Amino acid sequence: MGSIVWGFVTDFFTYETTKSVVVKSWSVGIINRIVQLLIIAYFVGWVFIYEKAYQVTDTGIESSVMTKVKGFGYHNNRSMDVADYVLPSQGTSVFCIMTKLIITENQFQGRCTEHDEKYSCDSDEDCHKHYGSILTNGVITGVCIQDFNSSGRCEIEGWCPAENDKVHVDPMLDVNNFTIFIKNSIRFPLFDVTRGNFPSTMTSEEIKRCTYHPELNPFCPIFRVGDVLNYTGQNITALATKGGEIGINIQWTCNLDRNIEYCVPEYFFTRLDAPFAKNAVSKGYNFRFAKYFMTENGTEFRTLHKAFAIRFDVMVTGKAGKFNTIPTLINLVAAFTSIGLGTVLCDYILLNFLKGADQYKAKKFEEVSDAQISASAAQSPGSQLSLKTGIKSSYDSGALSLSNSDQPL
């Protein structure tokens, strides 16, 4: 037991030092250089040039977005302006352009029948199964109201007459020619850099005349709705009928080692509700709102609007980078360290796959004890440890050279 413990102690208190063995082999040398070149190309091309790992980056972008819609259209024989079809009216980064309205006028509080056929009934018991339903236009009372011309309908308590959203209404296709003005200001707090989405030298007359185009006019803040829909590959008729959600992404990617004027936005467009475009349930986008009035005798009534709309979400993303010594040094050290992977791979090949692996192991790994050093020093004071026959000293300090003639590879 004592010898085992002593063995662990002596093995623990040992020191390993690198021993250089020069292997003159074409195959191993080519593999070594190819691996080193690949590593260098990766760090130079990808890490430093593409990823710009020599920079410190700021992704905590601060942003403000203001929007304004312009245009006139016709819907239900009425001329519609911005106050009629844009909600909310504050010009925020999320807004809706209504394309179709189903209007239920003069609704008063009371009791009336449902319109939907699924609430057909022959007796009160048929209506009891709808108790607590949230899909009705009011609270189910459990009473079946018979109609002489058709089957009965369940009674509700709420705003009457009940909404009938199955009526056909043509959408407002004039939305195609509406324009959206987007004003975006951003700030990268780490570098205290502030930018706007159109040049400060652009005059009001230039803004009024321009229309955004990704190649011809990429910095114009005026976007034609029809062009935006075309960029997303959407059909205006289908989108105006059922509604939908369109995303406008303003992306800022700024290299602050260059002139600040090169810090400009790029615009990307996508349909956000694309996964639900082909669904039978919850297809498109719609919402309801009401306008309330009062009769002369003080009775409240309302006009209910079910609006189908194109919802626009203006999203701002970005990052800025600038040279910094610390990430540069960290990645340089990582690059120089990774070059050593070529040596690890070549050692693995030499020790396991090539002929003469045992000879290479004998030359690479050697154990030297204190007793051996003392005995060698006593025999030849001041001399190096003797080398075995067939091993040549290289010109490098402490290195051994093995040629193809010394070992079969």
C-alpha positions as CSV (number, residue, x, y, z in Angstrom):
1,M,0.0,0.0,0.0
2,G,2.8,2.3,0.9
3,S,4.5,1.7,-2.5
4,I,1.3,2.6,-4.3
5,V,0.9,5.9,-2.4
6,W,4.6,6.7,-3.0
7,G,4.1,6.0,-6.7
8,F,1.2,8.5,-6.9
9,V,3.3,11.1,-5.0
10,T,6.3,10.7,-7.4
11,D,4.1,10.8,-10.5
12,F,2.4,14.0,-9.2
13,F,5.7,15.8,-8.5
14,T,7.0,15.5,-12.1
15,Y,7.7,18.1,-14.7
16,E,7.2,17.7,-18.5
17,T,9.1,19.8,-21.0
18,T,8.8,20.1,-24.7
19,K,11.1,18.0,-26.8
20,S,11.5,19.1,-30.5
21,V,11.6,16.3,-33.1
22,V,12.1,17.4,-36.7
23,V,10.3,14.9,-39.0
24,K,11.4,15.3,-42.6
25,S,8.4,13.8,-44.3
26,W,6.6,15.3,-47.3
27,S,3.2,13.9,-46.5
28,V,3.2,15.1,-42.9
29,G,4.8,18.4,-43.8
30,I,2.1,19.1,-46.5
31,I,-0.7,18.2,-44.0
32,N,0.8,20.5,-41.4
33,R,1.1,23.5,-43.8
34,I,-2.4,23.0,-45.3
35,V,-3.9,23.0,-41.8
36,Q,-2.0,26.1,-40.8
37,L,-3.1,27.9,-44.0
38,L,-6.7,27.0,-43.4
39,I,-6.6,28.3,-39.9
40,I,-4.9,31.6,-41.0
41,A,-7.4,32.0,-43.8
42,Y,-10.3,31.5,-41.4
43,F,-9.0,34.1,-38.9
44,V,-8.0,36.6,-41.6
45,G,-11.0,36.2,-43.9
46,W,-13.9,35.4,-41.5
47,V,-12.9,36.5,-38.0
48,F,-11.1,39.8,-38.8
49,I,-12.5,40.9,-42.2
50,Y,-16.1,39.6,-42.2
51,E,-16.9,39.5,-38.5
52,K,-14.7,42.5,-37.7
53,A,-13.5,40.9,-34.5
54,Y,-11.1,43.7,-33.9
55,Q,-14.0,46.0,-33.1
56,V,-16.1,46.5,-29.9
57,T,-19.8,46.5,-30.9
58,D,-22.9,48.2,-29.6
59,T,-26.2,46.5,-30.3
60,G,-28.2,48.5,-27.7
61,I,-29.7,50.8,-30.3
62,E,-32.0,53.6,-29.1
63,S,-34.7,54.5,-31.6
64,S,-37.6,56.8,-32.3
65,V,-40.1,56.3,-35.1
66,M,-42.7,58.8,-36.4
67,T,-45.1,57.9,-39.3
68,K,-47.6,59.8,-41.5
69,V,-49.9,58.4,-44.1
70,K,-51.2,60.4,-47.1
71,G,-53.9,59.6,-49.7
72,F,-57.6,59.6,-50.6
73,G,-59.8,56.7,-51.4
74,Y,-63.5,55.6,-51.9
75,H,-65.3,53.1,-49.8
76,N,-69.1,52.4,-49.6
77,N,-69.7,55.5,-51.9
78,R,-67.8,57.7,-49.4
79,S,-64.6,59.7,-49.9
80,M,-62.1,58.6,-47.3
81,D,-59.2,60.6,-46.0
82,V,-56.5,59.9,-43.4
83,A,-58.7,60.6,-40.4
84,D,-61.2,58.0,-41.7
85,Y,-58.9,55.1,-42.4
86,V,-55.7,55.4,-40.2
87,L,-55.7,54.1,-36.6
88,P,-54.2,55.2,-34.2
89,S,-53.9,58.8,-35.3
90,Q,-50.8,59.6,-33.3
91,G,-48.4,58.4,-36.1
92,T,-46.6,55.7,-34.1
93,S,-44.4,52.8,-35.3
94,V,-47.4,50.5,-35.4
95,F,-50.4,51.7,-37.3
96,C,-53.3,50.4,-39.4
97,I,-54.7,51.4,-42.8
98,M,-58.3,50.3,-42.9
99,T,-59.3,48.7,-46.3
100,K,-62.8,47.5,-45.6
101,L,-65.5,48.5,-43.1
102,I,-68.7,46.6,-42.1
103,I,-70.9,49.1,-40.3
104,T,-73.8,48.3,-38.0
105,E,-75.7,51.6,-37.3
106,N,-78.1,52.6,-34.6
107,Q,-77.4,49.9,-32.0
108,F,-79.3,50.3,-28.7
109,Q,-79.1,48.3,-25.5
110,G,-81.8,45.7,-25.4
111,R,-82.7,42.2,-26.5
112,C,-82.7,40.8,-30.1
113,T,-82.0,37.7,-32.1
114,E,-78.6,36.5,-33.3
115,H,-77.9,36.5,-37.1
116,D,-75.6,33.5,-37.4
117,E,-77.3,30.2,-38.5
118,K,-75.4,28.2,-35.9
119,Y,-77.8,29.9,-33.3
120,S,-80.9,28.5,-35.1
121,C,-83.4,26.9,-32.7
122,D,-86.7,25.2,-32.5
123,S,-87.2,25.4,-28.7
124,D,-85.5,27.1,-25.7
125,E,-83.6,24.0,-25.0
126,D,-81.7,24.4,-28.3
127,C,-80.3,27.8,-26.9
128,H,-79.3,26.5,-23.5
129,K,-76.2,24.8,-25.0
130,H,-74.9,28.3,-25.9
131,Y,-74.9,29.6,-22.3
132,G,-71.7,31.4,-21.5
133,S,-70.5,31.5,-25.1
134,I,-68.1,34.3,-25.9
135,L,-68.6,34.0,-29.7
136,T,-72.0,35.7,-29.7
137,N,-72.8,39.4,-30.1
138,G,-74.3,39.5,-26.6
139,V,-75.3,37.4,-23.6
140,I,-77.5,34.4,-24.5
141,T,-80.8,34.6,-22.6
142,G,-81.8,31.0,-23.4
143,V,-85.0,32.0,-25.2
144,C,-85.7,30.9,-28.8
145,I,-87.5,33.5,-30.8
146,Q,-89.5,32.0,-33.6
147,D,-89.7,33.7,-37.0
148,F,-92.7,33.1,-39.3
149,N,-90.5,33.2,-42.4
150,S,-87.6,31.0,-41.2
151,S,-86.4,28.9,-38.3
152,G,-86.0,30.5,-34.9
153,R,-82.9,32.2,-33.6
154,C,-81.6,32.4,-30.0
155,E,-82.1,35.6,-28.2
156,I,-79.2,37.8,-26.9
157,E,-79.1,40.7,-24.5
158,G,-76.7,43.5,-25.5
159,W,-76.4,46.0,-28.4
160,C,-79.2,45.5,-30.9
161,P,-79.6,44.9,-33.7
162,A,-76.9,42.3,-33.7
163,E,-74.0,42.7,-36.1
164,N,-74.1,40.7,-39.3
165,D,-70.5,40.5,-40.6
166,K,-71.4,38.2,-43.5
167,V,-72.5,41.0,-45.7
168,H,-70.4,41.6,-48.9
169,V,-68.5,44.8,-48.9
170,D,-65.9,45.7,-51.6
171,P,-62.5,46.7,-50.2
172,M,-60.9,50.1,-50.8
173,L,-58.2,49.3,-53.4
174,D,-57.1,53.0,-53.6
175,V,-54.8,52.1,-50.7
176,N,-52.3,50.9,-53.3
177,N,-51.5,54.6,-54.1
178,F,-51.3,55.8,-50.5
179,T,-47.9,56.9,-49.2
180,I,-46.2,56.4,-45.8
181,F,-43.7,58.9,-44.5
182,I,-41.3,57.4,-42.0
183,K,-39.0,59.5,-39.8
184,N,-36.5,57.5,-37.8
185,S,-33.8,58.7,-35.5
186,I,-31.3,56.4,-33.7
187,R,-28.5,56.6,-31.2
188,F,-25.7,54.2,-30.3
189,P,-25.1,55.1,-26.6
190,L,-21.7,53.3,-26.3
191,F,-20.2,55.6,-29.0
192,D,-22.7,58.6,-28.5
193,V,-23.5,58.5,-32.3
194,T,-26.8,59.9,-33.5
195,R,-28.2,59.4,-37.0
196,G,-31.4,60.0,-39.0
197,N,-32.9,57.9,-41.8
198,F,-32.6,60.6,-44.5
199,P,-29.8,63.1,-45.2
200,S,-29.9,66.3,-43.3
201,T,-29.2,68.1,-46.5
202,M,-32.4,66.8,-48.1
203,T,-34.9,69.7,-48.6
204,S,-38.7,69.6,-48.0
205,E,-39.2,69.9,-51.8
206,E,-37.0,66.9,-52.5
207,I,-38.9,64.8,-49.9
208,K,-42.2,65.7,-51.4
209,R,-41.1,64.7,-54.9
210,C,-39.2,61.5,-54.1
211,T,-40.5,57.9,-53.7
212,Y,-38.4,55.1,-52.1
213,H,-36.6,52.7,-54.4
214,P,-34.0,50.3,-53.1
215,E,-31.6,51.1,-55.9
216,L,-32.6,54.5,-57.5
217,N,-33.6,56.3,-54.3
218,P,-32.6,54.2,-51.2
219,F,-32.7,57.2,-48.7
220,C,-36.1,58.6,-49.6
221,P,-38.4,58.4,-46.5
222,I,-41.6,58.2,-48.6
223,F,-42.9,54.7,-49.3
224,R,-45.8,53.9,-51.7
225,V,-48.0,51.2,-50.1
226,G,-48.3,49.4,-53.4
227,D,-44.5,49.2,-53.7
228,V,-44.2,47.9,-50.2
229,L,-46.7,45.1,-50.9
230,N,-44.9,44.2,-54.1
231,Y,-41.6,43.9,-52.2
232,T,-43.3,41.3,-49.9
233,G,-44.9,39.5,-52.9
234,Q,-48.4,40.2,-51.7
235,N,-51.6,40.7,-53.8
236,I,-53.4,44.0,-52.9
237,T,-56.9,42.6,-53.6
238,A,-56.5,39.6,-51.2
239,L,-54.7,41.7,-48.6
240,A,-57.3,44.5,-48.6
241,T,-60.2,42.0,-48.4
242,K,-59.0,40.0,-45.3
243,G,-56.3,42.3,-43.9
244,G,-52.8,41.4,-42.9
245,E,-49.6,42.4,-41.2
246,I,-46.6,44.0,-43.0
247,G,-43.2,44.5,-41.4
248,I,-40.9,47.3,-42.4
249,N,-37.5,46.7,-40.8
250,I,-35.0,49.6,-40.7
251,Q,-31.6,48.1,-40.3
252,W,-28.5,50.1,-39.2
253,T,-25.1,48.4,-39.6
254,C,-22.4,51.0,-39.0
255,N,-18.6,50.7,-39.2
256,L,-17.5,53.7,-37.2
257,D,-13.9,53.3,-38.3
258,R,-15.1,54.8,-41.6
259,N,-16.7,58.2,-42.2
260,I,-19.9,58.7,-40.3
261,E,-21.7,59.5,-43.5
262,Y,-21.5,55.8,-44.4
263,C,-23.7,55.0,-41.4
264,V,-27.0,54.8,-43.3
265,P,-30.1,52.6,-43.0
266,E,-31.3,49.7,-45.1
267,Y,-35.0,48.8,-45.5
268,F,-36.4,45.3,-45.6
269,F,-40.1,44.3,-46.1
270,T,-41.9,41.1,-45.1
271,R,-45.4,39.8,-44.3
272,L,-45.4,39.1,-40.6
273,D,-48.6,36.9,-40.6
274,A,-47.4,34.7,-43.5
275,P,-47.7,31.5,-41.4
276,F,-51.4,32.1,-41.0
277,A,-52.2,33.4,-44.6
278,K,-53.5,29.9,-45.6
279,N,-55.2,29.1,-42.4
280,A,-59.0,28.7,-42.3
281,V,-59.1,30.2,-38.7
282,S,-57.8,33.7,-37.8
283,K,-56.9,34.6,-41.3
284,G,-55.9,38.2,-42.1
285,Y,-56.4,41.0,-39.6
286,N,-59.5,42.8,-38.3
287,F,-60.8,44.6,-35.3
288,R,-63.9,46.4,-34.0
289,F,-64.5,49.9,-32.7
290,A,-67.6,51.9,-32.0
291,K,-68.7,55.6,-32.1
292,Y,-71.2,56.5,-29.4
293,F,-74.1,59.0,-29.6
294,M,-77.0,60.3,-27.4
295,T,-80.6,60.8,-28.4
296,E,-82.5,63.9,-27.3
297,N,-84.1,62.0,-24.4
298,G,-80.7,60.9,-23.1
299,T,-80.7,57.3,-24.5
300,E,-77.2,56.1,-25.6
301,F,-76.7,54.4,-29.0
302,R,-73.8,53.6,-31.1
303,T,-72.5,52.8,-34.6
304,L,-70.3,49.6,-34.7
305,H,-67.5,49.2,-37.2
306,K,-65.8,46.0,-38.0
307,A,-62.6,47.0,-39.8
308,F,-60.3,44.9,-42.0
309,A,-56.9,46.6,-42.2
310,I,-53.3,46.3,-43.2
311,R,-51.3,46.7,-40.1
312,F,-47.8,48.1,-40.5
313,D,-45.1,47.4,-37.9
314,V,-42.0,49.6,-38.3
315,M,-39.1,47.8,-36.5
316,V,-35.6,49.2,-36.0
317,T,-32.5,47.0,-35.5
318,G,-28.8,47.6,-35.8
319,K,-25.3,47.5,-34.4
320,A,-22.2,49.7,-34.6
321,G,-18.6,48.7,-34.3
322,K,-15.3,50.6,-33.7
323,F,-11.7,49.5,-33.4
324,N,-10.6,48.5,-29.9
325,T,-7.3,47.1,-28.7
326,I,-8.6,44.5,-26.3
327,P,-10.7,42.4,-28.7
328,T,-7.9,42.7,-31.3
329,L,-5.4,41.3,-28.9
330,I,-7.7,38.5,-27.7
331,N,-8.5,37.4,-31.3
332,L,-4.8,37.6,-32.3
333,V,-3.8,35.3,-29.4
334,A,-6.6,33.0,-30.3
335,A,-5.3,32.9,-33.9
336,F,-1.7,32.2,-33.0
337,T,-2.9,29.5,-30.5
338,S,-5.1,27.9,-33.1
339,I,-2.2,27.5,-35.5
340,G,-0.8,24.9,-33.1
341,L,-3.7,22.6,-34.1
342,G,-1.7,21.6,-37.1
343,T,1.0,20.2,-34.9
344,V,-1.6,18.3,-32.8
345,L,-3.1,16.8,-36.0
346,C,0.3,15.8,-37.4
347,D,1.3,14.2,-34.0
348,Y,-1.9,12.2,-34.0
349,I,-1.2,10.9,-37.5
350,L,2.5,10.1,-36.8
351,L,1.7,8.3,-33.5
352,N,-1.2,6.2,-34.9
353,F,-1.3,5.8,-38.6
354,L,2.1,6.1,-40.3
355,K,4.8,3.4,-40.4
356,G,7.5,4.0,-37.8
357,A,5.1,5.2,-35.2
358,D,6.9,3.3,-32.5
359,Q,10.2,4.9,-33.4
360,Y,8.6,8.3,-33.4
361,K,7.1,7.7,-30.0
362,A,10.5,6.7,-28.7
363,K,12.1,9.9,-30.0
364,K,9.2,12.2,-28.8
365,F,8.7,10.8,-25.3
366,E,11.6,10.2,-23.0
367,E,11.7,9.9,-19.2
368,V,14.7,11.4,-17.4
369,S,15.1,10.9,-13.6
370,D,17.3,12.7,-11.1
371,A,19.5,9.5,-10.8
372,Q,20.1,9.4,-14.6
373,I,21.1,13.0,-14.7
374,S,23.5,12.6,-11.7
375,A,25.0,9.4,-13.3
376,S,25.5,11.1,-16.7
377,A,27.0,14.2,-15.0
378,A,29.5,12.0,-13.1
379,Q,30.6,10.2,-16.2
380,S,31.0,13.3,-18.4
381,P,30.9,16.5,-16.3
382,G,29.5,19.4,-18.3
383,S,28.4,17.3,-21.3
384,Q,25.0,16.8,-22.8
385,L,23.2,13.4,-22.4
386,S,24.5,11.0,-25.0
387,L,22.4,10.5,-28.2
388,K,21.6,7.2,-29.6
389,T,23.2,6.2,-32.9
390,G,21.1,7.3,-35.9
391,I,19.8,10.5,-34.2
392,K,21.1,13.7,-35.5
393,S,21.4,17.0,-33.6
394,S,19.5,19.8,-35.4
395,Y,20.7,23.4,-35.4
396,D,17.8,24.3,-33.1
397,S,18.5,24.2,-29.4
398,G,17.4,20.9,-27.9
399,A,15.9,19.6,-31.2
400,L,16.3,16.2,-32.8
401,S,16.0,15.6,-36.5
402,L,14.4,12.4,-38.0
403,S,14.7,11.9,-41.8
404,N,12.9,9.4,-44.0
405,S,16.2,7.3,-44.0
406,D,16.0,7.1,-40.2
407,Q,12.5,5.7,-40.0
408,P,10.2,4.0,-42.4
409,L,7.1,6.2,-43.0
